[in-house]
């Protein structure tokens, strides 16, 4: 969704963050998409995406 901008503004950092979360949960397609997108982004963008993915998972753990 965020990677293609379908229905939302295109945001590669947010896309990578969500692919990372899904890949950590064992989703093979997300893992492939994460790796592909990761290779096209700057180190700074990847760092931001990793921080955002951490924030997503930290927030999810607090609400359980």
C-alpha positions in Angstrom: 0.0 0.0 0.0 2.6 2.6 1.1 5.1 1.3 -1.4 2.8 1.8 -4.4 0.9 4.8 -3.0 -2.4 2.9 -3.6 -5.0 4.6 -1.4 -2.4 6.5 0.6 0.5 8.9 -0.2 3.5 6.9 -1.3 6.0 6.5 1.6 8.9 4.1 1.2 10.0 4.5 4.8 6.5 3.5 6.1 6.4 0.7 3.5 9.7 -0.7 4.7 8.7 -0.5 8.3 5.5 -2.5 7.7 7.3 -5.0 5.5 9.9 -5.4 8.3 7.1 -6.1 10.9 5.4 -8.6 8.6 8.7 -10.3 7.8 9.5 -10.7 11.5 6.2 -12.5 11.8 7.3 -15.0 9.1 5.6 -13.5 6.0 7.8 -14.6 3.0 6.4 -12.1 0.6 7.0 -9.3 3.0 10.5 -10.5 3.5 11.2 -10.4 -0.3 9.5 -7.0 -0.6 11.5 -5.7 2.4 14.8 -6.8 0.9 14.0 -5.3 -2.5 12.8 -2.0 -1.1 15.8 -1.9 1.4 18.2 -2.1 -1.5 16.7 1.0 -3.2 16.7 3.2 -0.1 19.4 5.4 1.5 20.9 4.3 4.8 19.2 7.2 6.5 15.8 6.1 5.1 16.4 2.5 6.2 17.4 3.7 9.7 14.1 5.7 10.0 12.1 2.7 8.8 13.8 0.5 11.4 13.0 3.0 14.1 9.4 3.2 12.9 9.0 -0.6 12.8 10.3 -0.8 16.4 7.8 1.8 17.4 5.0 -0.2 15.8 5.9 -3.4 17.6 6.5 -1.6 20.9 3.1 0.0 20.8 1.5 -3.3 19.9 3.1 -5.0 22.8 1.8 -2.4 25.2 -1.8 -2.7 24.2 -1.9 -6.5 24.6 
